[in-house]
Amino acid sequence: MSLPAEFHEIAKRVNNWGRWGGADEIGTLNLITDAVVREAVATARTGRRIPLALPLRQDGVQSGLIPGRINPLHTMVQINQEIFGPGTVATSDDAVTMGLQAATHWDALTHVSHSGKIYNGRPADTITAHDGARFSSIATVEHLVSRGVLLDVARARGVDRLPGDHAVTPDDLAAAEDFGGVRVRAGDIVLVRTGQVRLALAGDRQAYGYPSPGLSVRTPEWFRARDAAAVANDTLTFEIFPPEIEDLWMPVHALHLVEMGMPQGQNWNLEALSEACAEEGRHAFLLTASPEPFAGATGSPVAPVAIL
């Protein structure tokens, strides 16, 4: 089934192919300039640090809804082993097997494709079983630090958690800006809070994944107009799930990653940040959120920290 005309019309309006040259692999991260980072540093007024990652654990948020995306399997490969002989210093080592997008993570621009293309018009078949993503892998994101902005949609709408059928609209995002006394500007990393992660924190993996509030297909144009560098939220699927348009699955992923070249993050724990921003009366901060540089990978775990 081909993508509907409505999708392709939005894609034309948000497309960034060629904006930073034909060889570009990082898309909207080009908007994080040295000047943007200098201004971001100035938002760290108190030094208060808020971690935003979920724990990496075997009973994590993955329930099998997404095939192959397994929770971390942690194994000890050495335990107090005196590898240099009896009486020498002993070491303990670990190994982990996990889906790179299993917990708090970034999606690389190659995480999805549509119509045979990835970001900047490159062929989707440049992603191979042997090499992974030849272009725009997560390893091309060498650092990711900028001003973070929390758009606390749930709190702005007066609820702890948006209902599962709530599609976050441009009006919701604008209302959250007004609520937080902040405006998204070029180079910002935007964090959208729905409150959905509260279900995961309570141990209900099934309810966390489905049904889920999330970003509407109408929001990519809002992010394009603001020139946001990246966006993350506190849900498993990022966009509303099931989709708002029947049989149009993951259109926001395709518009962000393929058309705009804008990285996406999921499974971010924004609960403590929501409380901290409410207490301090400000919703902008320094955000450090660099992915692990897995060569050829289409995503990576991240342990983001907001510094107020």
Salt bridges, closest charged atoms under 4 A:
GLU39 OE1 - ARG185 NH2 3.44
ASP59 OD1 - ARG57 NE 2.62
ASP94 OD2 - HIS74 NE2 2.63
ASP107 OD1 - HIS105 NE2 3.16
ASP107 OD1 - HIS111 NE2 3.80
ASP107 OD2 - HIS253 NE2 3.55
ASP131 OD1 - HIS130 NE2 3.79
ASP152 OD2 - ARG155 NE 3.41
ASP152 OD1 - ARG193 NH1 2.75
ASP160 OD2 - ARG198 NH2 3.95
ASP172 OD1 - ARG157 NE 2.76
ASP172 OD2 - HIS166 NE2 2.82
GLU177 OE1 - ARG226 NH2 2.71
ASP188 OD2 - ARG147 NH2 2.70
GLU221 OE1 - ARG13 NE 2.65
ASP227 OD2 - ARG19 NH2 2.94
ASP227 OD1 - ARG224 NH1 3.98
GLU239 OE2 - HIS253 ND1 2.57
GLU259 OE2 - HIS114 NE2 2.70
GLU271 OE2 - ARG193 NE 2.86
GLU271 OE1 - ARG198 NH1 3.01
GLU275 OE2 - ARG155 NH2 3.11
GLU279 OE1 - ARG48 NH2 2.96
GLU280 OE2 - ARG48 NH1 3.27
GLU280 OE1 - ARG282 NH2 3.02
